């Protein structure tokens, strides 16, 4: 029996870089987005509480599916074991540059 893969998704959101773990990720029917489902957080039996992961748990509590814009994605990895998710503030402005988004050229007459 094959194990369900776990993915680490790193994305940029409002001057913060998010690192979340999930079990399902795929291209959305909405153009320019990916869908992330089945978020995975650390074991509930841990004695040490990680404030970064608690912030993620609270932010994604009750979220069934999240749509993330493609230009905000920094990296997606398939990992063997989930780690603890985190949110890191980006200091000194925008250090993460999103991919350029193709635009439509103006019509010349």
Residue pairs with C-beta under 8 A, 6 or more apart in sequence:
4 23
5 23
5 78
6 21
6 22
6 23
6 40
6 78
6 79
6 80
6 81
6 82
7 21
7 22
7 23
7 25
7 76
7 77
7 78
7 79
8 19
8 20
8 21
8 75
8 76
8 77
8 79
8 82
8 83
9 18
9 19
9 20
9 21
9 22
9 25
9 36
9 68
9 73
9 75
9 76
10 17
10 18
10 19
10 73
10 74
10 75
10 76
11 17
11 18
11 20
11 68
11 72
11 73
11 74
12 18
12 72
12 74
12 90
12 96
12 98
13 72
15 89
15 90
15 94
16 87
16 88
16 89
16 90
17 74
17 87
17 88
17 90
17 96
18 56
18 85
18 86
18 87
19 85
19 86
19 87
19 88
20 36
20 39
20 56
20 60
20 85
21 39
21 40
21 41
21 79
21 82
21 83
21 85
22 36
22 37
22 38
22 39
22 40
23 37
23 38
23 40
24 35
24 36
24 37
24 38
25 34
25 35
25 36
25 37
25 76
26 34
26 35
27 34
27 35
28 34
28 35
28 67
30 67
32 69
32 70
32 71
32 101
33 67
33 68
33 69
33 70
34 67
34 68
34 70
34 73
35 65
35 66
35 67
36 65
36 66
36 67
36 68
37 64
37 65
37 66
39 60
39 63
39 66
40 82
41 53
41 56
41 57
41 84
41 85
42 50
42 53
42 82
42 84
42 85
50 84
50 86
52 84
52 85
52 86
52 87
53 84
53 85
53 86
55 87
56 85
56 86
56 87
60 66
70 99
71 98
71 99
71 101
72 98
74 96
90 96
